[in-house]
Amino acid sequence: MQDSSLNPYIPQESSENHAKTTRLQSPLGRIVKILLIVTIVVSVLIGAALFFVIPRTSYEDKEARAALGNVLQPSDQVSKLVPVSSNTGFTLSYENQQFTSYGKVGAASADTSTEEGSGEYYENNELRTVRDYNYVRITPIESADASRSLVTQPPQLVVSSVVSADDLKAKEAKPEYKELSKLSLFIQLSTEERLAKKTLDDGSIVTIEASKPSSRTINDVQYQKVRYTTKNDNNRIANERYDDCYYTIQNDQPYAACINNIRPNSVDAQALVEHVLQSVAFEKPVTTEADTEAKGPVSLVSPIRLAQATEKDATVSDDADAEPKELALVTKKPEYNENGASLMAIAKNQPSVVRIGTLYCADLALKFESGETGTTLTDACVGNVATGAFVSRDGYIATTGHAIRYNPKEAINGYINFAENTTEMKDRLNRVLDYLLKSKIILQSDADYLKTGAQIGDQEAIAKIENIGSVIPDNYITPVKEEYTYAVQPTDKSIVINRNDADKPSFAYSDSVIAAKFVAANFDTKKTLQEVFGSSTPAADTGLLKAEGEFQNVAIAPGDDVKSKDILNIVGFSAYTDSGLSIDKIRNAPVVTQGTVDQTYVKDGQNVIQFTDAILPGNDGAPVFDQTGKLIGFGVYGLSYCPDQDCFSKGTIRSSNELLSLISKENISFGALSDSSKVWAQGVNEYFKGNYATAKAKFASAGQDYKYNQYAVPASQLAASKQGSVSDTSLFNQLLSLMIVLLVILIIATIVLAVVYVLHKRRLDSLAVGHYGAGDGFAPIAQPMPVMQQPQQYAQPPVQQQYSSQGWGQPQNTPVQNSQMNSQQPYQTSSSPSAPQWQNDQPQYPQPAQPQQPPAQNPYDRQ
């Protein structure tokens, strides 16, 4: 039977149409195509739904954030502002956990040496009652043992209004004061009073110098500043101090605000009281109608707050015997509550912040010029508390260098003040003085002066005892059995000092206070002693300790990118201590100080950052975080860094570059964040989004992974309490997670289905029959041509291939005809391969190409 594909009268289907038909008839192809369409449509719908869900997965709840801030800063340890308001026309406020206060009504002089002798005095909370204070003194809190220790008082802020307008008017009449303005006259009178104090109680003379007045604006108040520098070179031991006084006249009333008793080793505390000075404001003095008519002294009346004081309020007709009102304590609102980025940075890193206790003890052999040992100070110890942060999961702790290293000379003063009681302290002082006498460094009169001064608490004598090591040459001191010990407090359990049988102090370690070892420091211990103003400071100030275990750590960033006006956050365990470790008021939760960069500068090749706020005691080495939560430096307390000698109320931050340089030198690697750090940070992120269900789980997990995270339990409880609230986005976050999972699955399914569809299509195309590729549409019908009758067996000779001695070659373009056959054919018409040829009145169609085979033997070939 003849193949229909060879019949020109039958329409032929193209290969393209045939493939389409085959695919449409394929069940697998139809299923894959339907599933592919479904996955694409559902994916598009889920993607569109995400635009609705995503905005509802985050909710900014300031109350919830403030609640988290209260977890980090417990309310019972939050510092309160104590308001002080005087009817003489000034107000101020101070933090009750940082300062103590003293005030007088009717003080005769603003000078600290004479004000004790007159007037009624009040202390601390008593100053919240509005009275006619004309003298108020604010002092940083010292240790409970400071009263018995031989350490000088810290800088103090004294605000006074003891000089009246009438006093100035009386002085103006004198010829020597005629040319002076009221403010200049006020400054002149105060300066004369201070310069008259050149003769001390013991008859010795000191040098007092007064600088020229210079203008200064503080809290929008114009002042004239004068510095009084006192140098005491008596008794073979030199000491120096200065007082900064700010003078102003407001509402015709003269005021003086003086920061007294600033010494080289307490310049850091000066910034603290300067911070209080910034709160001082003035209003018109309050008087009664009778006082106004008589122009008499100020009388006690009902309190007038600064915000209420106006010109109309200046004269009040209330009964002078009315009960004075007590002003309420003011809860200081943390600045980071209004700054979500800062609070997030603090929350993520605060569990990694620790308190560091350092003890340096040695037997100090004090020698004579001949080299012979004069005396040995057994167990001479000095110590302090500071702050640091875990910077690696395996226990590396970074802090400042001078917080963990000491100069042996510092142990001499520590030897005296680490005595267990006053009697032993005097015995130790006598031992040191006897050595100084025998070595002919001081005279007997000098020793007597120091002994007497120590007994009566004379500040000048005590200052000399603090500097007693400065008169001993370095080569006269040989430390023996030097020993450093460190205690790390990662929770709210305080560091405790014990004493062994030899009366040597030591740390009491426990599950909450762990031991650490010294690793490295880049610090010059000779520059820790600030004996005179302008003492050189170390070029680098960084140190590294190591504790055993796995800890929650912080990430470090180079401090190169810090610039002016950047917001920074200092997190540290603040504390007020004397030269020992005895602590009266101590916070067992980190304190956050938020401020901005005042300026950056280079000192001895190192980047140093000047901060707009003071560094608190105990915050030496406190980590400083930028808004992204990266550690970029460490707070410095205890050394004076000031590029222009004008660091009013400012602190210093050492760059993290110093730490990075140290670990590079020591070939130390900190590695990545610990798992507990990551989980805790995830919890903070989810809490800030309002995803309280996830935050609760993350906080709980972080607490289980890291036992020192004291905030994990209260934070988890807080997140649980917020579930179901208006700000709770837990449901939408869960829905988002589900949608993302489904979308990922659908995208993968879509890709798989598309691949299957393409492969299936190619498979069907490969199965198409060959003759369907004749062309598009239908093959044309050729017109018949007459040919001579030819025997059927000779109708189509076989196609021959060219043979060579090497083998069978490729088919020729024209078939090779048998010579005998050619002789029997009357004619042959050449045409296109698709057109039929006519022989013997019968159409002859071209045959399909045959596979390459050796030529068959033709029986009709003649031999």
Protein Blocks (a to p, Z undefined) as FASTA:
>chain_A
ZZfklpmkbccddfklmmmmmmmmpmklmmmmmmmmmmmmmmmmmmmmmmmmmmmmcccd
fklmmmmmmmmmcfklcccddddddfkopacdddfklbccdddehiabfbfklmmmgcjd
dehjlmmpccfdfbdcddddddfklmmpccdddddddddffbcfklmmmmmmpmklmmpc
fklmmmmmmmmmmmmmmpcfkopacdddddddddddeehiacdddddddddfehhiacdd
ddddddddeehiacddddehiafklmmmmmmmmmmmmmpccddddddfklmmnopacddd
ddddfklpcfklmpccbdfkbccddddddddddfklmmmklmmmmmmmmmmpccdddddd
dddddddfkopafbdcehiacddddddddfbfnopacddfklmgccfklmmmmmmmmpfb
fklmmmmmmmmmmmmmmnomacfklmmmmmmmmmnopaklmmmmmmmmmmpcfklpcceh
iacdddddfbfbdcdddddfkopacddddfklccdddfbdcddfklmpcfbghiacdfbd
cdddddeddddddddddfklpcehiacddddddddddfblbdfbdcfbdcddddddfbdc
deehiacdddfbdcdehigoiacddfkopafbdcdehiacdfkopaghiacdddfklmmm
mmmmnopaebjadfklmmmmmmmmmmmnopamlmmmmmmmmmmmmmklmklmmmmmmmmm
mgoiaklcklmmmmmmmmmmmmmmmmmmmmmmmmmmmmmmmmmmmmpcfklmnbghjadd
ddddddddddfklmpccddddddfkbccdddfbdcddfklmmmpmbdcdddfkbccdeeh
iacddddddddddddddfkbcZZ
